[in-house]
Amino acid sequence: LAVMEEAGAPHFPFPYQPYPIQEQFMQALYGALEHGKVGIFESPTGTGKSLSLICGALSWLRDHEEKRRQEADRLLQGDGGTSLSISSSLSTTTSSTPPSSSAEPDWITDFVQKKAERDFVSKLKDEELRRKKREEHLEMIRNNSQLKYALKRKDDEAVKLLQLSKDPQEGELNNPEEELIVAEYESDDESKTKNKFCGGDDDDEDDLLEEHVTKIYYCSRTHSQLAQFVHEVQKSPFSQDISLVPLGSRQNMCVNEEVRRLGSVQRINDRCMEMQKNKHDQRPKEVEGGKRKRGAPKAVCPYVGAQGLQTLRDTVLGAVRDIEQLLSLARETRSCPYYATRLAIPPAQLVVLPYQTVLHEGTRRASGVQLKGQVLIIDEAHNLSDVLSCIHSSELTGAQLCRAHSQLAQYSERYRSRLKAKNLMYIKQILFVVEGLVRVLGGKVGQNPHSQTTQPVTELLTINNFLFKAQIDNINLFKVTTTTTRSQPQHTLCGFIEKYAGLPNRDTLSVPLSLSPVESPPGQQGAAEERELAASPMMQVEGFFMALTNANTDGRVVLHTQGNVAVSSMKFLLLNPAVHFSQVLKDCRAVIIAGGTMQPVSDFKQELLFSAGVGAERIIEFSCGHVIPPENILPIVLCSGPSGQELEFTFQNRDTPHMKPMLMLMGRGECNTGRVLSNLCNVVPGGVVCFFPSYDYSRRILENWDASGVLARLSSKKKIFQEPKKANQVEKVLNEFSRTIQRCAVDAGTLSGALLFSVVGGKMSEGINFSDDLGRCIVMVGMPYPNIKSPELKEKMAYLDKNLPHSGGRSPGQALIENLCMKAVNQSIGRAIRHREDYACIVLCDRRYSRPATLAKLPDWIRAHTHTHTSFGPAFASLRRVIHTHLQWIIHTHYVCRAHAL
């Protein structure tokens, strides 16, 4: 940043006058991108984080491209300093090459240098020509000029990506079941040998691909968050000059209603891939006598025509659109947005995509995302370690394994005479591995898993021990996963199942395909389960195979047997997310990890960055305060309740006799914690949100309050709402919660608002805004520590204790527990303050929050104003004073506005 300031601060276009903290944010972001840093950026919600990211990052991209353009022009001008400039440029690009061991004659050195200069100039000219063509192309699109572009060599990428070939009307395959034969698999060695003797070159394929321009990849958790980001780009000063591409899953981007009706992600993916395969395989086949014979017509997708995709791709690049706007356009033009957006990635400057697409190597490769030398911004990254672990973890049930074995075995039996010998061999290996996995769960293949009973046991194994127990340690799982990836039997099985599922016994099939050894007991199948039975679980099996190829020290397998084989399961648990994040950090020019609440950041640095080989000198941290005035927030640590009894909601204390009065009834028949809430509801207007550590604890305490009359007293002040158990009911509860508060503000009756009981880590603790009157007070009851008895968490703690350094008197495992707790707290209490004029009180009901180490894990803008009170009286007085001050200000503003209106 000091170097940048000396050279002159960059200019940041902004839609309005930015806050000082936004200026600081953009300056720090610009410096991180310019110097190739890994940045951890924290900017509280309501401070304009998204706009700061957009304007800061796109300003850097604009300046970066301009510098490259000026440098290329200077080197190509041909003035007297060209040779020196080229030599210096070459020296920077070859500085990592070791010097020759023997001194070469001067004439050879001079010849090599001049040749390198000529090659360098030629490369610059080519790059400049491509850049000008690309800019002219985009300019024509933006000006709505007539889009007529001949399909050139680069368009072969579209054909290759979509597996498109000739028009289906040219003829059909001789045998209608030819589509159900898996592609012949060639090993890596065979492919290399074939390429060698056929004159093939590994670089030939790369020549067909369009060059990727310098771009920024922005990823977030949900499609709604991505859509919100795109809307911010549309409002920014860069909206007319940036080429943006939104990526999404097939489930979110498919416009073929026949496919969308399938519902589940797996079935949509399988059906889409099958239709692309049908399109690719519809070639005429000669038979005896030189005649072509047509078979039954095969389903192909009408939305994947090459010309339509090319036109939609150009339209995507011409204007900033979110996914919903893109889907509307795709339906009008009858083109597939899923594949069109992937074709638009190379020339795009800003790519907006979900976590899964960029953080999983296989998905990244399949989507055409290339991170080499690019910028990656990971937003809403407070749970990045957990996200990486979840993405690379895998779980299988006994029912899925038995169904996969049954389907694959019957497929192999039917097409035995038509499959290549190598394919049969690999299918047998897959069957052998699946049989071993079923055996580990205590079952046998070929029998109904629901009728095979097992003893309830939870066992945790290393990868090697699991392979030994399953007796599959002699199988090369790397080869098996490569086989399933290249030949894609899951998509072939999808067509096979769709053709034969539910048929009665015939000579072709020994049993009805989707039933017999895998079906549920009669009368116990719901509609959802029937849909799942119609799909192939090979995708999940393939994912589990892939997970088992991790290093033995980086993961564990949890075996959970219960009741019968069908409901028993095995889960791969990734302990070291850095092993999959390291390649991202290595490839990218810069990585920005951003969020509204990133504290505590120690786990980011230790688990993800240091463990991935990132040096401390490459890491920068930036945390800004909030835009609200200090008097608009009052965080309180409450150590005791109105009765004077100490508040400490530890797991052990919740059920001990001396803590019962705090949870249940006191001498006067009133709950201690309930009295805290009752007092708060008496003075706090609008909405009060109370968070409990867990669903079980919430249920127990509310039952006690109901029996003791506490809920009745609370309901006399606020209408009571509870977090729903089903996710589809959340919006309904929130709408009613909001309407109740609005009505109470207008009616001025006995009720002053509403009280919402929620759970930390639940449906309302993240992504829900309790702005203004919806959340004037946030109450946190206890500390939401995770379940330390969980075998997965215990293994994670043991792994960290063994592999990470100890610091601060606490082991890395203990630090993990505290960090998980405080991350959840920070997310929950951050729901209230959403903009500059907002105000709220935060009450942390547990004396453990007063510990200095715990206070240090709160966000800076909250910690700086936090007051610890050992007794309830002073705490309540300060809260009442803040509320009264703001109510007087609101009343004063109201009368001033009315006076001006009159």
C-alpha angles and dihedrals in degrees: 000000000000090000090049092051091051090053091047128272115273122248116249116200108215132179091233140003103301123227115252090250089055090053090050091047093052093046092052092045092050091051092048092053094044094052098038098247134163103236131195106202125187122188119160118240109267095039096094097257095161094052090046090053092047098046095039096047097041091047088056091047090050092050093043092054091045092052091050091049093050092047091051092048091049093050092047097048092085098223124151094275096054097098091048092047093048091047091052091047091050091048091055092050094046099037091109092056111100116238120257115273093226129045113253124212115266095245091056092048090048092049093050091047094051092047090051090050092051091048091048093051091047090052091049091051091051092048092048092049092050091047093052092048091049093050092047089050093052091044091055090050093049091050090052092240121166108287107221114147124158115233103254134184093284090060087070083082088069091049092047094045095049095036088232122168138155126348112280091233091069091079146298133251117276091237119041090209093057087096089065094062113100117238114266110262122223122192121235091256092051092048092051092048092049092050091049096053094039092053091249123159127204089223094055092081092050090056089064093056122090115247116257114234121216105284145166120238113206118190134178139168107263138027090241091057090048090050090050090052091051090051089054089052089051089055094046126094088250096062094102097044106041127085106217128184122191115206127199143160124279089253090060099036106036113114097182102106092200089060096039091058090066087080107198122087093234095052092047091050093047093047093048093050091047091053091050089050090051090052091050096046098048096107126135115256124206119235132184113308093027094273126135120229123207122219130195111308114259125219116257128176114256092206099067104074110144096230093048091049091050092052093047090048091055091047091051090054092048099065139015110259134165122225095267092053090046092051091052090052092046092054091052093050094036092231129133112253092192093065097029092059091051090053088052095056099089098058095034120108098199123033118189114198144150124267094254094059096055103031098050112072096210093049090044092053094045091050095051094244112154117189099181108128093349134121120251123196115190109194127192085025100155090114097037094130091052091045092054091047092050094047092053097039122091137196133196131185125213090246091056093049093049091047092050092049092048094049096044093045092052091045090051092048094050097048099032093118094050102043121094115253092245092051090051090050093052092045089053089051091052090049090049092052093047090049089053091051091052089049091055088058089054097256142109129230118243093041132092105269091208090063095048108090125208137185116254104253135148115207130177119205139176115246093255094048090049092052090049092049091050089046092231097112090111092061120093099231091185089062092044093051091047089052094051091045095052103035093036099208090178091070093044090050089051091062092041092053093045089053099047108019113130096008117144120251112295137162087263094059129031092209137007102285105234095035140044108063092024108036124111121245113282115281094016099091118101126196092262092052092048090054090051091050088056091058128073117246091205091108090061091044090052090050091052091049089052092049091054090060091070118109114279092243095050100062148024135208118228115205114200116182118182131165100323140004094258095064095035115102147191122213130192110219118201110215099178112049090172090075089069096035095052094076090052091052091046096049100042123083089218135356122205118196107195138174145145091250117022099158126152095041098173093094092052091056098041103037101034110020110030091037089052091055099259112150121230090242091064094053122087128179127207125182124170131192127242127275093231120100114258092248091061094073130053115183111186130188105208112202098178140019132238091279091056094246114140117253113227115143100188118161091245094049097050094080101030116113096241091055095049093089089059093052101031131014131345127200092278093044096256128119117238095223090041089056089054090054092043092055092047093050090052093063107021114088124212119003131006118190118199119194123202124197096242144001092250093052091046091053094049098047093046091051089052092047091049091052093047096047095247093122090052091054091047092049090056088066103030135019106246125231131178130206106260122240094227121066093219090063096056095087092049092052093046092050092051090045090053095045092050092054092048092049092048091051090055101037097046091205131146092293115075096191140299139305119215122197111206140163129241109249090016132118095288102040096079132038095009118112118215094185127167113342093359090075116018090147131027116196120195113196110202129328117296100225114173121250103280090193091066108115091218092054093044090053091048091052092049090050093051092046089054100043107030128065120257116241140168094022093291129098119242089249092056090045089053091056093050093045093051089050096048094043088057091047093049092051092050099046091044090068094085111057107062107153144013097274096044123109134187145159122235118203117192106196105201130078090225089075088070092067110112092230090053095045089052089063093060117097112273094243090056099037093053091063100035118125123196117214122190092194132042099232100068091040092053092046093054091047092049090049093054092047092047092050093053093044090053090049091050092049091047092049090048093054092044090053091049091049092052090047092053 
